[in-house]
């Protein structure tokens, strides 16, 4: 079985690529510069821009499944660029018949409520610019005529994760104080990146899932304070500083990262939690990774990769 992966250098893409190669799949990865990407033996690297329709169509030829995992930093004209990337991916899937596997997120739901877990049929109610853009993307997929399946994920942590949880975990692994945007005492959830990769592969390669959406929650609800306290215990040092919401909003006019975070800050003040009943029933072999286990593996990876780039 041949699969195509875009975003192989990113957090989710690199984990899916390694998991797919470990399963013995024929993996083809479209990358801009093959010399800068380290991949397992046997992975086929194709040079190209994921926004170029003809390049992507050729890359998708002969592939049963297309894992659309390419992304850009949220400060880099995110809405326009990710729309162009998705349009190219959908065109390639329509042309070749490959199934698109799309990692959806929780931005489309707007503000969550304490104790509420959202199932796949919960109505969208985005309250941010980027949340509305994500809704448009999902509607675009459904109306494209392409075969697709979506796995909706909460925020990530783990090896190769460069955003949000990545910078504070890196600092904690070095015995320093990490910084978190938002309160530290509300219940959130995080999914371990290798676990998310296995879920995307399992769902994406399954029979009878075209047009379906599956929610993959984190191991359990936890506060950011609790999550990073585990990290400090595992690392043997470090600490956490939680920035109040007003600090992020105050910095927004002069800081591109702060503006982006301010748009979706409700995800950390009024978090959305996912109901994972559907995916557990359909794919019972998928198991959540306990936070302590996943955090320990992440700290070890960060210490083995001190030059890992991080982005706020």
C-alpha positions as CSV (number, residue, x, y, z in Angstrom):
1,X,0.0,0.0,0.0
2,X,1.4,3.4,-1.0
3,X,0.5,6.5,1.0
4,X,1.4,10.2,0.4
5,X,2.3,12.5,3.3
6,X,2.7,16.3,3.2
7,X,4.2,18.2,6.1
8,X,6.7,15.4,6.8
9,X,9.0,17.9,8.6
10,X,6.3,19.1,10.9
11,X,5.2,17.8,14.3
12,X,2.2,15.6,13.2
13,X,3.6,14.8,9.7
14,X,7.0,13.5,11.1
15,X,5.2,11.2,13.6
16,X,2.8,9.9,11.0
17,X,5.7,9.3,8.5
18,X,7.6,7.2,11.1
19,X,4.6,5.3,12.2
20,X,3.7,4.5,8.6
21,X,7.2,3.3,7.8
22,X,7.2,1.2,10.9
23,X,4.1,-0.5,9.6
24,X,5.9,-1.4,6.4
25,X,3.8,0.9,4.2
26,X,5.3,2.4,1.0
27,X,5.6,6.0,2.1
28,X,6.0,8.9,-0.3
29,X,6.6,12.3,1.2
30,X,6.4,15.6,-0.6
31,X,9.0,18.0,0.8
32,X,10.4,21.3,-0.4
33,X,14.1,20.3,0.3
34,X,14.8,16.6,0.7
35,X,18.3,17.3,2.0
36,X,16.9,18.9,5.1
37,X,14.5,16.1,6.1
38,X,15.6,13.0,8.0
39,X,13.4,10.0,7.3
40,X,13.6,6.2,7.8
41,X,15.1,4.0,5.2
42,X,12.7,3.2,2.3
43,X,10.7,6.4,2.5
44,X,10.4,8.0,-1.0
45,X,11.1,11.7,-1.0
46,X,9.6,13.9,-3.7
47,X,10.7,17.5,-4.1
48,X,7.9,20.1,-4.6
49,X,5.6,22.8,-3.3
50,X,2.5,21.4,-1.7
51,X,0.5,24.4,-3.1
52,X,1.4,23.4,-6.7
53,X,-1.6,21.5,-8.1
54,X,0.3,19.6,-10.8
55,X,3.2,18.6,-8.5
56,X,0.8,17.3,-5.9
57,X,-1.3,15.4,-8.5
58,X,1.8,13.6,-9.7
59,X,2.8,12.8,-6.2
60,X,-0.6,11.4,-5.4
61,X,-0.7,9.1,-8.4
62,X,-0.7,5.5,-7.3
63,X,-1.4,6.4,-3.7
64,X,-4.5,5.0,-1.9
65,X,-4.4,7.5,0.9
66,X,-3.2,11.1,1.2
67,X,-2.3,12.4,4.7
68,X,-2.7,16.2,4.4
69,X,-0.5,17.2,7.3
70,X,1.3,20.3,6.0
71,X,0.7,23.5,8.0
72,X,2.3,26.9,8.5
73,X,3.0,29.1,11.5
74,X,-0.1,30.9,12.5
75,X,1.7,34.3,12.1
76,X,2.5,33.6,8.4
77,X,-0.7,34.5,6.6
78,X,-2.1,31.3,7.9
79,X,-5.7,31.6,6.6
80,X,-4.7,32.2,3.0
81,X,-1.8,29.8,2.8
82,X,-3.6,26.9,4.4
83,X,-6.6,27.4,2.1
84,X,-4.2,27.2,-0.9
85,X,-2.6,24.0,0.5
86,X,-6.0,22.4,1.1
87,X,-7.3,23.3,-2.4
88,X,-4.3,21.7,-4.0
89,X,-4.7,18.5,-1.9
90,X,-8.4,18.2,-2.7
91,X,-7.7,18.7,-6.4
92,X,-5.1,15.9,-6.2
93,X,-7.5,13.6,-4.4
94,X,-10.3,14.2,-6.9
95,X,-8.0,13.6,-9.8
96,X,-6.4,10.4,-8.5
97,X,-9.1,8.9,-6.3
98,X,-6.9,8.9,-3.2
99,X,-8.6,9.3,0.2
100,X,-7.8,12.5,2.0
101,X,-7.0,12.1,5.7
102,X,-7.6,15.5,7.4
103,X,-6.6,16.4,11.0
104,X,-9.5,18.5,12.2
105,X,-9.3,20.6,15.4
106,X,-11.6,22.0,18.0
107,X,-11.5,25.7,17.0
108,X,-14.8,25.2,15.1
109,X,-16.7,24.7,18.3
110,X,-15.9,28.1,19.9
111,X,-16.1,28.1,23.7
112,X,-16.5,25.0,25.7
113,X,-18.4,24.5,28.9
114,X,-17.0,22.9,32.1
115,X,-17.7,19.2,32.2
116,X,-19.1,19.1,28.7
117,X,-17.6,16.6,26.1
118,X,-18.5,17.2,22.5
119,X,-19.4,14.3,20.1
120,X,-19.0,14.3,16.3
121,X,-22.5,15.7,15.7
122,X,-22.1,18.8,17.9
123,X,-22.9,22.0,15.9
124,X,-20.1,24.3,15.0
125,X,-20.1,27.7,16.7
126,X,-16.7,29.3,16.0
127,X,-16.0,32.6,17.8
128,X,-12.6,33.4,16.3
129,X,-11.3,34.4,12.9
130,X,-9.2,31.2,12.7
131,X,-12.1,29.1,14.0
132,X,-14.3,30.4,11.2
133,X,-11.5,29.7,8.7
134,X,-11.3,26.1,9.9
135,X,-15.1,25.7,9.5
136,X,-14.7,26.9,5.9
137,X,-12.0,24.3,5.3
138,X,-14.2,21.5,6.6
139,X,-17.1,22.6,4.5
140,X,-14.8,22.8,1.5
141,X,-13.7,19.2,2.0
142,X,-17.3,18.0,2.3
143,X,-18.3,19.7,-0.9
144,X,-15.2,18.9,-2.9
145,X,-16.3,15.5,-4.3
146,X,-13.1,13.9,-2.9
147,X,-13.1,10.9,-0.7
148,X,-12.1,11.9,2.9
149,X,-12.1,11.0,6.5
150,X,-11.3,13.4,9.4
151,X,-9.9,12.8,12.9
152,X,-10.5,15.7,15.2
153,X,-7.7,16.3,17.7
154,X,-7.1,18.5,20.7
155,X,-3.8,20.3,21.3
156,X,-0.6,18.1,20.9
157,X,2.4,17.4,23.0
158,X,5.3,15.0,22.3
159,X,8.4,14.5,20.1
160,X,8.7,17.0,17.2
161,X,6.0,19.3,18.6
162,X,7.2,22.8,18.0
163,X,4.3,25.0,19.1
164,X,2.3,25.8,22.3
165,X,3.4,22.9,24.5
166,X,6.8,22.5,22.9
167,X,8.5,25.7,24.1
168,X,7.5,25.3,27.8
169,X,8.4,21.5,27.8
170,X,11.8,22.4,26.3
171,X,12.6,24.9,29.0
172,X,11.4,22.5,31.7
173,X,13.6,19.8,30.3
174,X,16.5,22.2,30.7
175,X,15.6,23.0,34.3
176,X,14.2,26.4,33.4
177,X,10.7,28.0,33.7
178,X,8.3,27.5,30.9
179,X,5.6,30.0,29.9
180,X,1.9,29.2,29.3
181,X,-0.6,31.5,27.7
182,X,-3.8,31.4,29.8
183,X,-4.9,30.2,33.2
184,X,-3.3,27.2,34.8
185,X,-6.3,25.9,36.7
186,X,-9.0,25.1,34.0
187,X,-9.5,21.6,32.7
188,X,-8.0,21.0,29.2
189,X,-6.7,17.9,27.4
190,X,-3.7,17.1,25.3
191,X,-3.0,14.2,22.9
192,X,0.4,12.5,22.7
193,X,1.7,13.1,19.2
194,X,2.7,9.5,18.4
195,X,-0.7,8.3,19.6
196,X,-2.4,10.8,17.3
197,X,-0.2,9.6,14.4
198,X,-1.3,6.0,15.1
199,X,-4.9,7.0,15.2
200,X,-4.7,8.9,11.9
201,X,-3.1,5.9,10.2
202,X,-5.6,3.4,11.7
203,X,-8.6,5.5,10.7
204,X,-7.1,6.7,7.4
205,X,-6.4,3.2,6.2
206,X,-9.6,1.6,7.4
207,X,-12.4,0.3,5.2
208,X,-15.9,1.9,5.3
209,X,-14.9,5.3,6.8
210,X,-15.4,7.6,3.8
211,X,-17.1,10.8,4.8
212,X,-16.8,10.1,8.6
213,X,-15.4,12.2,11.4
214,X,-13.8,10.7,14.6
215,X,-13.0,12.5,17.7
216,X,-9.7,11.6,19.5
217,X,-9.6,13.1,23.0
218,X,-6.6,13.3,25.3
219,X,-5.8,10.7,28.0
220,X,-8.0,12.6,30.4
221,X,-8.9,16.1,31.5
222,X,-6.1,17.9,33.2
223,X,-5.2,21.4,34.1
224,X,-2.1,23.1,32.5
225,X,-0.7,23.4,36.0
226,X,-1.1,19.7,36.6
227,X,0.3,18.8,33.2
228,X,3.4,20.8,33.5
229,X,3.8,19.8,37.2
230,X,4.2,16.2,35.9
231,X,6.8,17.5,33.5
232,X,8.8,19.2,36.3
233,X,8.7,16.0,38.4
234,X,9.9,13.9,35.4
235,X,12.6,16.5,34.5
236,X,13.8,16.9,38.1
237,X,13.4,20.6,38.0
238,X,12.0,23.6,36.1
239,X,8.8,25.5,36.7
240,X,5.8,27.2,35.0
241,X,4.6,30.7,34.6
242,X,1.0,31.2,33.5
243,X,0.4,34.5,31.7
244,X,-3.0,36.1,32.4
245,X,-5.2,36.5,29.4
246,X,-5.0,40.3,29.6
247,X,-1.3,40.2,29.1
248,X,-1.7,38.3,25.8
249,X,-4.4,40.7,24.6
250,X,-2.3,43.8,25.7
251,X,0.6,42.5,23.6
252,X,-1.5,41.8,20.5
253,X,-1.1,45.2,18.8
254,X,2.7,44.9,18.7
255,X,3.3,41.1,18.5
256,X,2.2,38.8,15.7
257,X,2.3,35.7,17.9
258,X,0.3,37.5,20.6
259,X,-2.3,38.5,18.0
260,X,-2.7,35.0,16.8
261,X,-3.0,33.6,20.4
262,X,-5.4,36.3,21.4
263,X,-7.8,35.2,18.6
264,X,-8.0,31.6,20.0
265,X,-7.3,32.4,23.6
266,X,-10.8,31.1,24.5
267,X,-9.5,27.6,23.9
268,X,-7.5,27.9,27.2
269,X,-10.0,30.0,29.2
270,X,-13.1,28.1,28.1
271,X,-11.6,24.8,26.8
272,X,-13.4,22.3,24.5
273,X,-13.2,18.6,25.5
274,X,-13.9,15.8,23.1
275,X,-16.1,12.7,23.4
276,X,-14.1,9.7,22.1
277,X,-16.8,7.1,22.3
278,X,-17.1,6.7,18.5
279,X,-13.5,6.1,17.8
280,X,-13.1,3.8,20.8
281,X,-16.0,1.6,19.6
282,X,-14.9,1.5,16.0
283,X,-11.1,1.1,16.7
284,X,-10.8,-0.6,20.1
285,X,-7.1,-1.3,19.7
286,X,-6.3,2.4,20.0
287,X,-5.3,3.2,23.6
288,X,-4.7,6.6,25.2
289,X,-1.1,7.3,26.4
290,X,-1.0,8.2,30.2
291,X,0.3,11.7,30.6
292,X,3.3,10.7,32.8
293,X,4.4,8.1,30.2
294,X,4.0,10.6,27.3
295,X,5.7,13.4,29.1
296,X,8.7,11.3,30.1
297,X,9.2,10.2,26.5
298,X,8.9,13.9,25.4
299,X,11.4,15.1,27.9
300,X,13.8,12.4,26.9
301,X,13.4,13.3,23.2
302,X,14.0,17.0,23.9
303,X,17.2,16.2,25.8
304,X,18.3,14.1,22.9
305,X,17.5,16.9,20.4
306,X,18.7,20.1,22.1
307,X,18.6,22.0,18.8
308,X,14.9,21.4,18.2
309,X,13.3,24.6,16.9
310,X,10.3,25.9,18.8
311,X,7.7,28.6,18.0
312,X,5.4,30.7,20.1
